[in-house]
Amino acid sequence: MSTAPNQPAAPLAPATVAVTAGRPPRAQGGHVNPSIPMNSTYVSRGVVTSDELSYARGDNDAWHAFEAALGELEGGTGVLFSSGMAAIAASFALVPDGGTLVLPRHAYQAGLVLARQVAERHGVTLRYVDIADTDAVVAALDGADLLLAESPTNPMLEVADLPAVLGAARAAGVPSVVDNTFATPLGQRPLDHGADVVLHSVTKYLAGHSDVVLGAVVTRDADLLARFRDHRTLHGAIAGAFEAWLALRGLRTLALRFERAQANAAELARRLAEHPDVAEVRHPSLPGDPGHERARAQMTGFGAILGVRPAARPGTSAAERADAVVDAVRLWLPATSLGGVESMLERRRRWGTETTTVPEDLLRLSVGIEDVEDLWADLDRALRA
Ligand SMILES: *Cc1c(COP(=O)(O)O)cnc(C)c1O
């Protein structure tokens, strides 16, 4: 039985790639979806070539469909990891002992905590930058060994000038890693802006249903690809077969989910900015937001995470005021994490490890795909309570 190619030759739009990439071949009676292969080892004898399976920690066909799909979306080769943090750890391992790492002062907090440990244990110098301050980032690249960028940043939603900072890193010979968790490959493709590596917490938008923890990197660089795979194998930072399958299943609806979440987020940002019980709203969709013009120039949409600070109340501390809003919502889920179909919020500084320049009363809202009027009614009531 002949098998037709899975895809037409013309380049497909990202929303189509999310649905089609990583499908099994079109054989008569063949599977529409990849199966879940459960194997710790594969039949092998003698010398094993790099494209042959031998032991499941080194390479595993359970990962291939998701890696192919994410790789196609970002424009490189995907490497699936057990979590976003495992992918961050593998990235930091690119910095030699005694080397220098440039990183955003506001970024995913566990990544920053790990950077401090790496600095202590491996004599690595950390150069913190405001990732939105292009001149500061460029100045910090001198003699550095790695640039970690995040845009928009978690949880402050600062927007980097990605073409400028990634171009400068490339010119300076400094490898760059961009955490693209907030924007997703549908919002921006950092490799096209000059990044060497794109990193994801697959846990978030890509899987999208708050039911798995996974991570990934994507790169076009053969040497970096080999180093990430080697790190994954030797540190055992590998995904389970079912989790990989769930992530691909989630990815199939990414375009729809993200479109709806972004539309909801922009509408809520607009309304919250005029709310009497709100002191500040951070979201690049707002014309007054510092990242607005940059996001318009380099992103498709503005993402679906909001930063909201409730207006102060006399006799109540900033933290108490924000906690009261979290306690008052009934539809929004009080939980950490983001990028799921369900809307969530939390006060970031409740974590002792969150950066202290993040305001005590900053609520991070991950806007989901529910009806926007229901989301608004719940938030409005909680803010007024
Ligand atoms: C959650 C998150 C991570 C860490 O990913 P895990 O899958 O939780 O390990 C990294 N970066 C960003 C921006 C995140 O939001």
The ligand as a MOL file (V3000), in Angstrom:
LIG
                    3D

  0  0  0     0  0            999 V3000
M  V30 BEGIN CTAB
M  V30 COUNTS 15 15 0 0 0
M  V30 BEGIN ATOM
M  V30 1 C 6.8600 27.1690 34.6080 0
M  V30 2 C 7.9670 27.8460 33.9120 0
M  V30 3 C 9.2240 27.2410 33.8150 0
M  V30 4 C 9.5560 25.9190 34.4960 0
M  V30 5 O 8.8770 24.8740 33.8880 0
M  V30 6 P 8.4520 23.5130 34.6710 0
M  V30 7 O 7.7860 22.7420 33.5930 0
M  V30 8 O 7.5490 23.9200 35.7880 0
M  V30 9 O 9.6870 22.8820 35.1720 0
M  V30 10 C 10.2010 27.8950 33.0910 0
M  V30 11 N 9.9700 29.0850 32.5230 0
M  V30 12 C 8.7760 29.7070 32.6130 0
M  V30 13 C 8.5950 31.0240 31.9510 0
M  V30 14 C 7.7330 29.1010 33.3040 0
M  V30 15 O 6.5600 29.7330 33.3970 0
M  V30 END ATOM
M  V30 BEGIN BOND
M  V30 1 1 1 2
M  V30 2 1 2 3
M  V30 3 2 2 14
M  V30 4 1 3 4
M  V30 5 2 3 10
M  V30 6 1 4 5
M  V30 7 1 5 6
M  V30 8 2 6 7
M  V30 9 1 6 8
M  V30 10 1 6 9
M  V30 11 1 10 11
M  V30 12 2 11 12
M  V30 13 1 12 13
M  V30 14 1 12 14
M  V30 15 1 14 15
M  V30 END BOND
M  V30 END CTAB
M  END
